[in-house]
Amino acid sequence: MSPLDDAYRAFRRDLHRRPEPAWCEFYTTARIVSALRERDLTDLHVGPDALSIDDRMNVPDADELADWEARAREAGADPTVVDRLSGGYTGCVAVAERGDGPVVGLRVDIDALPIDESADPGHAPANEGFRSENEGYMHACGHDAHATMGLATLDAVLESDFAGTLKVFFQPGEEQVAGGRPMAESGHLDDVDYLFAVHVGLDHPSGEVVCGIDGFLAVRHFLAEFTGESAHAGARPETGRNAVQAMAAAVQNLYAIPRHADGPTRVNAGLVGGGTATNVIPEESYIEGEVRGATTELAEYASERADRILTSAAAMHDCDVEVATKGEAPSAKSDDALADVVGAVAADVDGVTSVLDRDRLGGSEDATYLMQRVQGRGGLACYVGVGTDHPGGHHTGTFDVVEDDIAVGVDVLSGAIRRAAETRP
C-alpha cells in the first residue's frame, strides 16, 4: 500500500484541526478553494454559485454564522473567499474539462459534528498535534478524509489520460441532511453521466472496499415548537395551558406510530425541553426529532403520522404548535453497472485485500439527492465504501482514520472515474 503523500496528510490534518458544522464551513471551504486554485481547472463555483440557495435548510442564525466566520478569518482563511461565503453559503464545485468524453462527478462532504474530541494521549490527533481547536466540534465521521480524497482524486485524474469532464462536489451540511438538496438542485449535476460518492469506515476494516452501498434510510429532521400560556402552578393551574404536557403527549405517541408491512420505519425524539421553573405552568416546549423509512414512501408515511400526532397533542392540551422541516433526504440505490466498475478497479489496487459487491448503510445520507438527480436524467450513480480501522465508532470522540487508507480510496476512485469514462457502462 502506498503511503499518503505528505501534502495531502497535512491538508487533512489542517481540516481536522478546524472542524465546522453545517453552513459554517468557512475555513474548510476557503482552505479547499485555496488548494483548488492551484490546480488547472476550467471552472470553480464557490459558495452561492455552487448551490440552489433557496433550497438551503436549517441555516444557523446570523449571530452563529458571524461567530464561525470570525473564527475562520482568525485562523487565516483567505478573506476574499470568506467574503464570498458570508451568510453561510459554503461549499464549492471544481470543474476540469479534458477533451471529449462523458461528465463524471465525485461528491465528498466537508462538515463536522458537535462532539468533544478526545484529549487522551492514545488518540492520534491529540498525540500528534492536530486535535480539534474548535472545542465542542470534531470531524467524528471522516469528512476531513473525504475532502482530502476529493482533492487528491482530482489530482490523480488530471495527471492521467482521462478524457471527459470531471466535477468534484465539495458538499456542506451532510450531518444535518441539509446540504445535499441545495447542491443537487444547483444545476451542476444536470449534465453528469456518472456520479461517485464515498465514505470511509462504516465498520469496514482497512483494506476492504464496498463497491456499491445501498440501504439508505430516507429521513426527515423536524422541529416542533409548542406554545401555551403560563400561570402559577399552585394558585391558578387551571388558567394555564401547559406546553410541556402537549410535548410529553406527543413524545409518547410518536413512538406509537404503527409499523408498516412494506418495510421498517424509525422515529426518535432526540432533543426535548421546556419550562422555566417548578412553580410556573410552562408556556413553551419543543421537540427536535426525526423519522426514517427504508424507502422514501415509508419515510413519508411516518412523517405524515408524526405531523398528525404533533398537531393532535397540541390541540389536546389547548396549545399551538409550529412544525418545521430542518433537513431531509430520500433513499437511493447504487447502480450495478457503476458498482461493477468500482469492483474491477479495486481488485487491482495495492492495499485492497477484500472487495464486497454490496452492503447496506442502515442510516441516512443526503448524497442520495445527488444520486437521484443524476439517475433521474438517465445517468448512473454509485456510493463507495473505503474501509479504515477507526479506533472509535463513527460519531464518537475517539473516531479517527488510518491516513494511508485515504490513498487507497484515491486509487480506487480515480481508477473508477477513468474506467467509467473509457467504458461508458
TORKOL-4160 file (C-alpha; in steps of 0.2 Angstrom, whole numbers, padded with zeros to 4 digits, m for minus):
425
<pt num="1" X="0000" Y="0000" Z="0000"/>
<pt num="2" X="0007" Y="0017" Z="m0005"/>
<pt num="3" X="0008" Y="0029" Z="0010"/>
<pt num="4" X="m0002" Y="0045" Z="0009"/>
<pt num="5" X="0008" Y="0060" Z="0001"/>
<pt num="6" X="0014" Y="0072" Z="0015"/>
<pt num="7" X="0005" Y="0086" Z="0007"/>
<pt num="8" X="m0012" Y="0078" Z="0007"/>
<pt num="9" X="m0008" Y="0072" Z="0025"/>
<pt num="10" X="m0005" Y="0090" Z="0030"/>
<pt num="11" X="m0021" Y="0096" Z="0021"/>
<pt num="12" X="m0032" Y="0083" Z="0030"/>
<pt num="13" X="m0024" Y="0087" Z="0047"/>
<pt num="14" X="m0027" Y="0106" Z="0044"/>
<pt num="15" X="m0046" Y="0102" Z="0041"/>
<pt num="16" X="m0046" Y="0091" Z="0056"/>
<pt num="17" X="m0040" Y="0105" Z="0067"/>
<pt num="18" X="m0054" Y="0116" Z="0062"/>
<pt num="19" X="m0070" Y="0107" Z="0061"/>
<pt num="20" X="m0085" Y="0117" Z="0057"/>
<pt num="21" X="m0104" Y="0112" Z="0057"/>
<pt num="22" X="m0117" Y="0114" Z="0043"/>
<pt num="23" X="m0117" Y="0131" Z="0034"/>
<pt num="24" X="m0102" Y="0137" Z="0045"/>
<pt num="25" X="m0089" Y="0128" Z="0035"/>
<pt num="26" X="m0080" Y="0145" Z="0031"/>
<pt num="27" X="m0062" Y="0140" Z="0035"/>
<pt num="28" X="m0065" Y="0122" Z="0027"/>
<pt num="29" X="m0072" Y="0129" Z="0011"/>
<pt num="30" X="m0059" Y="0143" Z="0010"/>
<pt num="31" X="m0045" Y="0130" Z="0013"/>
<pt num="32" X="m0052" Y="0119" Z="m0001"/>
<pt num="33" X="m0054" Y="0134" Z="m0013"/>
<pt num="34" X="m0036" Y="0140" Z="m0010"/>
<pt num="35" X="m0030" Y="0122" Z="m0014"/>
<pt num="36" X="m0041" Y="0121" Z="m0030"/>
<pt num="37" X="m0035" Y="0137" Z="m0036"/>
<pt num="38" X="m0018" Y="0130" Z="m0038"/>
<pt num="39" X="m0025" Y="0117" Z="m0050"/>
<pt num="40" X="m0028" Y="0118" Z="m0069"/>
<pt num="41" X="m0047" Y="0120" Z="m0068"/>
<pt num="42" X="m0059" Y="0125" Z="m0081"/>
<pt num="43" X="m0072" Y="0132" Z="m0068"/>
<pt num="44" X="m0073" Y="0134" Z="m0049"/>
<pt num="45" X="m0090" Y="0138" Z="m0042"/>
<pt num="46" X="m0089" Y="0144" Z="m0025"/>
<pt num="47" X="m0102" Y="0147" Z="m0011"/>
<pt num="48" X="m0119" Y="0153" Z="m0019"/>
<pt num="49" X="m0113" Y="0149" Z="m0036"/>
<pt num="50" X="m0112" Y="0130" Z="m0031"/>
<pt num="51" X="m0129" Y="0130" Z="m0023"/>
<pt num="52" X="m0148" Y="0132" Z="m0026"/>
<pt num="53" X="m0148" Y="0145" Z="m0012"/>
<pt num="54" X="m0167" Y="0144" Z="m0010"/>
<pt num="55" X="m0166" Y="0126" Z="m0005"/>
<pt num="56" X="m0155" Y="0128" Z="0010"/>
<pt num="57" X="m0162" Y="0120" Z="0026"/>
<pt num="58" X="m0158" Y="0123" Z="0044"/>
<pt num="59" X="m0146" Y="0138" Z="0042"/>
<pt num="60" X="m0140" Y="0145" Z="0058"/>
<pt num="61" X="m0145" Y="0162" Z="0064"/>
<pt num="62" X="m0135" Y="0177" Z="0060"/>
<pt num="63" X="m0125" Y="0178" Z="0076"/>
<pt num="64" X="m0119" Y="0160" Z="0075"/>
<pt num="65" X="m0114" Y="0162" Z="0057"/>
<pt num="66" X="m0104" Y="0178" Z="0061"/>
<pt num="67" X="m0095" Y="0169" Z="0075"/>
<pt num="68" X="m0089" Y="0155" Z="0064"/>
<pt num="69" X="m0085" Y="0167" Z="0050"/>
<pt num="70" X="m0074" Y="0177" Z="0063"/>
<pt num="71" X="m0066" Y="0161" Z="0068"/>
<pt num="72" X="m0061" Y="0157" Z="0050"/>
<pt num="73" X="m0054" Y="0174" Z="0047"/>
<pt num="74" X="m0044" Y="0172" Z="0064"/>
<pt num="75" X="m0037" Y="0155" Z="0058"/>
<pt num="76" X="m0030" Y="0163" Z="0042"/>
<pt num="77" X="m0044" Y="0159" Z="0029"/>
<pt num="78" X="m0042" Y="0169" Z="0013"/>
<pt num="79" X="m0053" Y="0184" Z="0017"/>
<pt num="80" X="m0059" Y="0186" Z="m0001"/>
<pt num="81" X="m0066" Y="0168" Z="m0001"/>
<pt num="82" X="m0074" Y="0170" Z="0016"/>
<pt num="83" X="m0082" Y="0186" Z="0010"/>
<pt num="84" X="m0090" Y="0176" Z="m0004"/>
<pt num="85" X="m0096" Y="0163" Z="0008"/>
<pt num="86" X="m0104" Y="0176" Z="0020"/>
<pt num="87" X="m0121" Y="0171" Z="0026"/>
<pt num="88" X="m0117" Y="0153" Z="0026"/>
<pt num="89" X="m0116" Y="0150" Z="0008"/>
<pt num="90" X="m0102" Y="0136" Z="0010"/>
<pt num="91" X="m0096" Y="0123" Z="m0002"/>
<pt num="92" X="m0089" Y="0123" Z="m0019"/>
<pt num="93" X="m0089" Y="0113" Z="m0036"/>
<pt num="94" X="m0072" Y="0111" Z="m0046"/>
<pt num="95" X="m0074" Y="0108" Z="m0064"/>
<pt num="96" X="m0060" Y="0101" Z="m0076"/>
<pt num="97" X="m0063" Y="0098" Z="m0094"/>
<pt num="98" X="m0051" Y="0087" Z="m0103"/>
<pt num="99" X="m0057" Y="0084" Z="m0120"/>
<pt num="100" X="m0072" Y="0074" Z="m0127"/>
<pt num="101" X="m0080" Y="0061" Z="m0116"/>
<pt num="102" X="m0093" Y="0059" Z="m0103"/>
<pt num="103" X="m0095" Y="0070" Z="m0087"/>
<pt num="104" X="m0090" Y="0061" Z="m0072"/>
<pt num="105" X="m0094" Y="0068" Z="m0054"/>
<pt num="106" X="m0087" Y="0064" Z="m0037"/>
<pt num="107" X="m0096" Y="0070" Z="m0021"/>
<pt num="108" X="m0087" Y="0072" Z="m0005"/>
<pt num="109" X="m0094" Y="0080" Z="0011"/>
<pt num="110" X="m0085" Y="0093" Z="0022"/>
<pt num="111" X="m0094" Y="0097" Z="0038"/>
<pt num="112" X="m0091" Y="0091" Z="0056"/>
<pt num="113" X="m0101" Y="0086" Z="0071"/>
<pt num="114" X="m0105" Y="0094" Z="0088"/>
<pt num="115" X="m0094" Y="0082" Z="0098"/>
<pt num="116" X="m0080" Y="0085" Z="0110"/>
<pt num="117" X="m0064" Y="0076" Z="0103"/>
<pt num="118" X="m0054" Y="0065" Z="0115"/>
<pt num="119" X="m0038" Y="0073" Z="0123"/>
<pt num="120" X="m0032" Y="0056" Z="0128"/>
<pt num="121" X="m0013" Y="0053" Z="0123"/>
<pt num="122" X="m0018" Y="0037" Z="0114"/>
<pt num="123" X="m0029" Y="0047" Z="0102"/>
<pt num="124" X="m0018" Y="0050" Z="0087"/>
<pt num="125" X="m0024" Y="0068" Z="0083"/>
<pt num="126" X="m0021" Y="0073" Z="0102"/>
<pt num="127" X="m0004" Y="0064" Z="0102"/>
<pt num="128" X="0002" Y="0071" Z="0085"/>
<pt num="129" X="m0004" Y="0089" Z="0087"/>
<pt num="130" X="m0019" Y="0090" Z="0076"/>
<pt num="131" X="m0034" Y="0088" Z="0088"/>
<pt num="132" X="m0049" Y="0100" Z="0086"/>
<pt num="133" X="m0045" Y="0118" Z="0090"/>
<pt num="134" X="m0064" Y="0122" Z="0089"/>
<pt num="135" X="m0069" Y="0114" Z="0106"/>
<pt num="136" X="m0086" Y="0105" Z="0106"/>
<pt num="137" X="m0084" Y="0101" Z="0087"/>
<pt num="138" X="m0075" Y="0087" Z="0079"/>
<pt num="139" X="m0073" Y="0078" Z="0062"/>
<pt num="140" X="m0080" Y="0062" Z="0070"/>
<pt num="141" X="m0086" Y="0055" Z="0054"/>
<pt num="142" X="m0071" Y="0057" Z="0042"/>
<pt num="143" X="m0077" Y="0071" Z="0032"/>
<pt num="144" X="m0059" Y="0079" Z="0033"/>
<pt num="145" X="m0053" Y="0062" Z="0025"/>
<pt num="146" X="m0067" Y="0064" Z="0012"/>
<pt num="147" X="m0062" Y="0082" Z="0007"/>
<pt num="148" X="m0044" Y="0076" Z="0005"/>
<pt num="149" X="m0050" Y="0061" Z="m0006"/>
<pt num="150" X="m0059" Y="0074" Z="m0017"/>
<pt num="151" X="m0043" Y="0085" Z="m0019"/>
<pt num="152" X="m0031" Y="0070" Z="m0021"/>
<pt num="153" X="m0043" Y="0061" Z="m0033"/>
<pt num="154" X="m0044" Y="0077" Z="m0044"/>
<pt num="155" X="m0025" Y="0077" Z="m0045"/>
<pt num="156" X="m0024" Y="0059" Z="m0050"/>
<pt num="157" X="m0037" Y="0061" Z="m0063"/>
<pt num="158" X="m0029" Y="0077" Z="m0070"/>
<pt num="159" X="m0012" Y="0068" Z="m0071"/>
<pt num="160" X="m0019" Y="0053" Z="m0081"/>
<pt num="161" X="m0025" Y="0051" Z="m0099"/>
<pt num="162" X="m0043" Y="0054" Z="m0093"/>
<pt num="163" X="m0054" Y="0061" Z="m0107"/>
<pt num="164" X="m0070" Y="0070" Z="m0102"/>
<pt num="165" X="m0076" Y="0082" Z="m0089"/>
<pt num="166" X="m0073" Y="0079" Z="m0070"/>
<pt num="167" X="m0084" Y="0088" Z="m0057"/>
<pt num="168" X="m0079" Y="0087" Z="m0039"/>
<pt num="169" X="m0093" Y="0092" Z="m0027"/>
<pt num="170" X="m0087" Y="0098" Z="m0010"/>
<pt num="171" X="m0104" Y="0097" Z="m0001"/>
<pt num="172" X="m0108" Y="0106" Z="0015"/>
<pt num="173" X="m0121" Y="0101" Z="0028"/>
<pt num="174" X="m0122" Y="0082" Z="0027"/>
<pt num="175" X="m0123" Y="0079" Z="0045"/>
<pt num="176" X="m0139" Y="0089" Z="0046"/>
<pt num="177" X="m0145" Y="0082" Z="0029"/>
<pt num="178" X="m0147" Y="0100" Z="0024"/>
<pt num="179" X="m0134" Y="0102" Z="0010"/>
<pt num="180" X="m0137" Y="0088" Z="m0002"/>
<pt num="181" X="m0153" Y="0096" Z="m0010"/>
<pt num="182" X="m0146" Y="0113" Z="m0012"/>
<pt num="183" X="m0131" Y="0106" Z="m0022"/>
<pt num="184" X="m0142" Y="0093" Z="m0031"/>
<pt num="185" X="m0154" Y="0107" Z="m0037"/>
<pt num="186" X="m0139" Y="0119" Z="m0042"/>
<pt num="187" X="m0139" Y="0114" Z="m0060"/>
<pt num="188" X="m0121" Y="0107" Z="m0059"/>
<pt num="189" X="m0127" Y="0089" Z="m0059"/>
<pt num="190" X="m0139" Y="0091" Z="m0074"/>
<pt num="191" X="m0125" Y="0085" Z="m0087"/>
<pt num="192" X="m0117" Y="0072" Z="m0076"/>
<pt num="193" X="m0117" Y="0055" Z="m0083"/>
<pt num="194" X="m0109" Y="0045" Z="m0069"/>
<pt num="195" X="m0108" Y="0050" Z="m0051"/>
<pt num="196" X="m0097" Y="0043" Z="m0037"/>
<pt num="197" X="m0099" Y="0047" Z="m0018"/>
<pt num="198" X="m0088" Y="0040" Z="m0005"/>
<pt num="199" X="m0087" Y="0036" Z="0014"/>
<pt num="200" X="m0073" Y="0030" Z="0025"/>
<pt num="201" X="m0075" Y="0017" Z="0038"/>
<pt num="202" X="m0093" Y="0012" Z="0041"/>
<pt num="203" X="m0087" Y="m0003" Z="0051"/>
<pt num="204" X="m0077" Y="m0010" Z="0037"/>
<pt num="205" X="m0058" Y="m0013" Z="0040"/>
<pt num="206" X="m0043" Y="m0006" Z="0032"/>
<pt num="207" X="m0041" Y="m0014" Z="0015"/>
<pt num="208" X="m0059" Y="m0018" Z="0012"/>
<pt num="209" X="m0069" Y="m0009" Z="m0002"/>
<pt num="210" X="m0088" Y="m0009" Z="m0004"/>
<pt num="211" X="m0092" Y="m0006" Z="m0022"/>
<pt num="212" X="m0110" Y="m0001" Z="m0020"/>
<pt num="213" X="m0118" Y="0004" Z="m0004"/>
<pt num="214" X="m0137" Y="0003" Z="m0003"/>
<pt num="215" X="m0150" Y="0003" Z="0011"/>
<pt num="216" X="m0150" Y="0022" Z="0014"/>
<pt num="217" X="m0165" Y="0026" Z="0025"/>
<pt num="218" X="m0175" Y="0041" Z="0019"/>
<pt num="219" X="m0175" Y="0054" Z="0033"/>
<pt num="220" X="m0184" Y="0070" Z="0039"/>
<pt num="221" X="m0177" Y="0080" Z="0054"/>
<pt num="222" X="m0191" Y="0091" Z="0061"/>
<pt num="223" X="m0193" Y="0104" Z="0075"/>
<pt num="224" X="m0209" Y="0106" Z="0084"/>
<pt num="225" X="m0212" Y="0121" Z="0095"/>
<pt num="226" X="m0227" Y="0121" Z="0107"/>
<pt num="227" X="m0234" Y="0137" Z="0114"/>
<pt num="228" X="m0246" Y="0138" Z="0128"/>
<pt num="229" X="m0249" Y="0150" Z="0142"/>
<pt num="230" X="m0240" Y="0152" Z="0159"/>
<pt num="231" X="m0249" Y="0153" Z="0176"/>
<pt num="232" X="m0245" Y="0150" Z="0194"/>
<pt num="233" X="m0243" Y="0131" Z="0196"/>
<pt num="234" X="m0250" Y="0132" Z="0214"/>
<pt num="235" X="m0263" Y="0146" Z="0215"/>
<pt num="236" X="m0270" Y="0146" Z="0197"/>
<pt num="237" X="m0265" Y="0130" Z="0187"/>
<pt num="238" X="m0282" Y="0129" Z="0178"/>
<pt num="239" X="m0278" Y="0146" Z="0170"/>
<pt num="240" X="m0263" Y="0140" Z="0161"/>
<pt num="241" X="m0260" Y="0130" Z="0145"/>
<pt num="242" X="m0246" Y="0118" Z="0148"/>
<pt num="243" X="m0235" Y="0116" Z="0133"/>
<pt num="244" X="m0224" Y="0103" Z="0142"/>
<pt num="245" X="m0240" Y="0092" Z="0144"/>
<pt num="246" X="m0243" Y="0094" Z="0125"/>
<pt num="247" X="m0224" Y="0090" Z="0121"/>
<pt num="248" X="m0225" Y="0074" Z="0133"/>
<pt num="249" X="m0241" Y="0068" Z="0125"/>
<pt num="250" X="m0233" Y="0070" Z="0108"/>
<pt num="251" X="m0217" Y="0061" Z="0113"/>
<pt num="252" X="m0227" Y="0046" Z="0119"/>
<pt num="253" X="m0237" Y="0045" Z="0104"/>
<pt num="254" X="m0223" Y="0047" Z="0091"/>
<pt num="255" X="m0216" Y="0030" Z="0097"/>
<pt num="256" X="m0233" Y="0023" Z="0094"/>
<pt num="257" X="m0233" Y="0026" Z="0075"/>
<pt num="258" X="m0238" Y="0009" Z="0068"/>
<pt num="259" X="m0226" Y="m0002" Z="0059"/>
<pt num="260" X="m0228" Y="m0004" Z="0040"/>
<pt num="261" X="m0229" Y="m0020" Z="0030"/>
<pt num="262" X="m0218" Y="m0013" Z="0016"/>
<pt num="263" X="m0203" Y="m0011" Z="0027"/>
<pt num="264" X="m0195" Y="m0003" Z="0043"/>
<pt num="265" X="m0198" Y="0014" Z="0049"/>
<pt num="266" X="m0189" Y="0024" Z="0063"/>
<pt num="267" X="m0194" Y="0038" Z="0075"/>
<pt num="268" X="m0184" Y="0047" Z="0088"/>
<pt num="269" X="m0187" Y="0062" Z="0099"/>
<pt num="270" X="m0169" Y="0066" Z="0101"/>
<pt num="271" X="m0170" Y="0083" Z="0110"/>
<pt num="272" X="m0184" Y="0089" Z="0121"/>
<pt num="273" X="m0187" Y="0103" Z="0133"/>
<pt num="274" X="m0197" Y="0117" Z="0140"/>
<pt num="275" X="m0202" Y="0126" Z="0155"/>
<pt num="276" X="m0194" Y="0139" Z="0166"/>
<pt num="277" X="m0197" Y="0135" Z="0184"/>
<pt num="278" X="m0206" Y="0122" Z="0195"/>
<pt num="279" X="m0220" Y="0134" Z="0200"/>
<pt num="280" X="m0224" Y="0140" Z="0183"/>
<pt num="281" X="m0235" Y="0132" Z="0171"/>
<pt num="282" X="m0224" Y="0130" Z="0156"/>
<pt num="283" X="m0229" Y="0141" Z="0141"/>
<pt num="284" X="m0216" Y="0134" Z="0129"/>
<pt num="285" X="m0208" Y="0117" Z="0124"/>
<pt num="286" X="m0200" Y="0109" Z="0109"/>
<pt num="287" X="m0196" Y="0093" Z="0101"/>
<pt num="288" X="m0181" Y="0090" Z="0089"/>
<pt num="289" X="m0184" Y="0073" Z="0081"/>
<pt num="290" X="m0183" Y="0063" Z="0066"/>
<pt num="291" X="m0192" Y="0050" Z="0056"/>
<pt num="292" X="m0185" Y="0037" Z="0044"/>
<pt num="293" X="m0190" Y="0024" Z="0032"/>
<pt num="294" X="m0182" Y="0010" Z="0021"/>
<pt num="295" X="m0189" Y="0020" Z="0006"/>
<pt num="296" X="m0194" Y="0037" Z="0003"/>
<pt num="297" X="m0213" Y="0032" Z="0003"/>
<pt num="298" X="m0211" Y="0024" Z="0020"/>
<pt num="299" X="m0202" Y="0039" Z="0027"/>
<pt num="300" X="m0217" Y="0050" Z="0021"/>
<pt num="301" X="m0229" Y="0038" Z="0029"/>
<pt num="302" X="m0220" Y="0040" Z="0046"/>
<pt num="303" X="m0218" Y="0059" Z="0043"/>
<pt num="304" X="m0237" Y="0062" Z="0040"/>
<pt num="305" X="m0242" Y="0052" Z="0055"/>
<pt num="306" X="m0229" Y="0062" Z="0066"/>
<pt num="307" X="m0236" Y="0078" Z="0060"/>
<pt num="308" X="m0254" Y="0072" Z="0064"/>
<pt num="309" X="m0248" Y="0067" Z="0082"/>
<pt num="310" X="m0239" Y="0084" Z="0085"/>
<pt num="311" X="m0254" Y="0093" Z="0080"/>
<pt num="312" X="m0266" Y="0082" Z="0090"/>
<pt num="313" X="m0256" Y="0083" Z="0106"/>
<pt num="314" X="m0256" Y="0102" Z="0105"/>
<pt num="315" X="m0274" Y="0103" Z="0102"/>
<pt num="316" X="m0277" Y="0090" Z="0117"/>
<pt num="317" X="m0269" Y="0102" Z="0129"/>
<pt num="318" X="m0276" Y="0118" Z="0121"/>
<pt num="319" X="m0259" Y="0123" Z="0114"/>
<pt num="320" X="m0252" Y="0129" Z="0097"/>
<pt num="321" X="m0238" Y="0120" Z="0088"/>
<pt num="322" X="m0227" Y="0125" Z="0074"/>
<pt num="323" X="m0218" Y="0111" Z="0065"/>
<pt num="324" X="m0203" Y="0114" Z="0053"/>
<pt num="325" X="m0193" Y="0103" Z="0042"/>
<pt num="326" X="m0174" Y="0106" Z="0047"/>
<pt num="327" X="m0167" Y="0093" Z="0035"/>
<pt num="328" X="m0172" Y="0078" Z="0024"/>
<pt num="329" X="m0165" Y="0066" Z="0012"/>
<pt num="330" X="m0173" Y="0052" Z="0001"/>
<pt num="331" X="m0167" Y="0034" Z="m0001"/>
<pt num="332" X="m0157" Y="0029" Z="m0016"/>
<pt num="333" X="m0149" Y="0014" Z="m0024"/>
<pt num="334" X="m0131" Y="0011" Z="m0031"/>
<pt num="335" X="m0132" Y="0006" Z="m0050"/>
<pt num="336" X="m0125" Y="m0011" Z="m0053"/>
<pt num="337" X="m0116" Y="m0006" Z="m0069"/>
<pt num="338" X="m0106" Y="0008" Z="m0060"/>
<pt num="339" X="m0103" Y="m0003" Z="m0044"/>
<pt num="340" X="m0095" Y="m0016" Z="m0056"/>
<pt num="341" X="m0083" Y="m0003" Z="m0062"/>
<pt num="342" X="m0078" Y="0000" Z="m0045"/>
<pt num="343" X="m0075" Y="m0018" Z="m0041"/>
<pt num="344" X="m0065" Y="m0021" Z="m0057"/>
<pt num="345" X="m0053" Y="m0007" Z="m0052"/>
<pt num="346" X="m0052" Y="m0011" Z="m0033"/>
<pt num="347" X="m0047" Y="m0029" Z="m0036"/>
<pt num="348" X="m0030" Y="m0022" Z="m0043"/>
<pt num="349" X="m0027" Y="m0008" Z="m0031"/>
<pt num="350" X="m0012" Y="m0010" Z="m0020"/>
<pt num="351" X="m0018" Y="m0011" Z="m0002"/>
<pt num="352" X="m0035" Y="m0018" Z="m0006"/>
<pt num="353" X="m0037" Y="m0035" Z="0002"/>
<pt num="354" X="m0056" Y="m0038" Z="0001"/>
<pt num="355" X="m0069" Y="m0032" Z="m0011"/>
<pt num="356" X="m0088" Y="m0033" Z="m0007"/>
<pt num="357" X="m0100" Y="m0030" Z="m0020"/>
<pt num="358" X="m0114" Y="m0023" Z="m0009"/>
<pt num="359" X="m0118" Y="m0018" Z="0009"/>
<pt num="360" X="m0132" Y="m0009" Z="0017"/>
<pt num="361" X="m0129" Y="0008" Z="0026"/>
<pt num="362" X="m0143" Y="0006" Z="0039"/>
<pt num="363" X="m0143" Y="0025" Z="0041"/>
<pt num="364" X="m0146" Y="0041" Z="0031"/>
<pt num="365" X="m0136" Y="0051" Z="0019"/>
<pt num="366" X="m0140" Y="0066" Z="0008"/>
<pt num="367" X="m0129" Y="0061" Z="m0006"/>
<pt num="368" X="m0145" Y="0052" Z="m0011"/>
<pt num="369" X="m0151" Y="0069" Z="m0018"/>
<pt num="370" X="m0137" Y="0070" Z="m0030"/>
<pt num="371" X="m0138" Y="0052" Z="m0034"/>
<pt num="372" X="m0156" Y="0053" Z="m0038"/>
<pt num="373" X="m0153" Y="0069" Z="m0048"/>
<pt num="374" X="m0141" Y="0060" Z="m0060"/>
<pt num="375" X="m0151" Y="0044" Z="m0061"/>
<pt num="376" X="m0167" Y="0054" Z="m0065"/>
<pt num="377" X="m0158" Y="0061" Z="m0080"/>
<pt num="378" X="m0153" Y="0044" Z="m0087"/>
<pt num="379" X="m0136" Y="0043" Z="m0078"/>
<pt num="380" X="m0128" Y="0031" Z="m0066"/>
<pt num="381" X="m0123" Y="0034" Z="m0048"/>
<pt num="382" X="m0114" Y="0024" Z="m0035"/>
<pt num="383" X="m0109" Y="0026" Z="m0017"/>
<pt num="384" X="m0092" Y="0018" Z="m0012"/>
<pt num="385" X="m0086" Y="0012" Z="0005"/>
<pt num="386" X="m0067" Y="0013" Z="0009"/>
<pt num="387" X="m0063" Y="0003" Z="0024"/>
<pt num="388" X="m0052" Y="0010" Z="0038"/>
<pt num="389" X="m0048" Y="0004" Z="0056"/>
<pt num="390" X="m0056" Y="0018" Z="0066"/>
<pt num="391" X="m0052" Y="0016" Z="0084"/>
<pt num="392" X="m0069" Y="0023" Z="0090"/>
<pt num="393" X="m0086" Y="0021" Z="0081"/>
<pt num="394" X="m0092" Y="0035" Z="0070"/>
<pt num="395" X="m0099" Y="0050" Z="0079"/>
<pt num="396" X="m0088" Y="0047" Z="0095"/>
<pt num="397" X="m0074" Y="0057" Z="0102"/>
<pt num="398" X="m0061" Y="0044" Z="0098"/>
<pt num="399" X="m0065" Y="0042" Z="0080"/>
<pt num="400" X="m0050" Y="0043" Z="0068"/>
<pt num="401" X="m0045" Y="0036" Z="0051"/>
<pt num="402" X="m0029" Y="0027" Z="0046"/>
<pt num="403" X="m0022" Y="0041" Z="0034"/>
<pt num="404" X="m0014" Y="0029" Z="0022"/>
<pt num="405" X="m0032" Y="0022" Z="0018"/>
<pt num="406" X="m0036" Y="0039" Z="0011"/>
<pt num="407" X="m0023" Y="0034" Z="m0003"/>
<pt num="408" X="m0032" Y="0018" Z="m0006"/>
<pt num="409" X="m0048" Y="0027" Z="m0008"/>
<pt num="410" X="m0040" Y="0039" Z="m0020"/>
<pt num="411" X="m0033" Y="0025" Z="m0031"/>
<pt num="412" X="m0050" Y="0016" Z="m0031"/>
<pt num="413" X="m0060" Y="0032" Z="m0035"/>
<pt num="414" X="m0048" Y="0039" Z="m0048"/>
<pt num="415" X="m0047" Y="0022" Z="m0057"/>
<pt num="416" X="m0065" Y="0020" Z="m0057"/>
<pt num="417" X="m0068" Y="0038" Z="m0064"/>
<pt num="418" X="m0055" Y="0034" Z="m0078"/>
<pt num="419" X="m0063" Y="0017" Z="m0082"/>
<pt num="420" X="m0081" Y="0024" Z="m0082"/>
<pt num="421" X="m0075" Y="0037" Z="m0094"/>
<pt num="422" X="m0067" Y="0024" Z="m0105"/>
<pt num="423" X="m0080" Y="0010" Z="m0105"/>
<pt num="424" X="m0096" Y="0021" Z="m0103"/>
<pt num="425" X="m0105" Y="0007" Z="m0093"/>
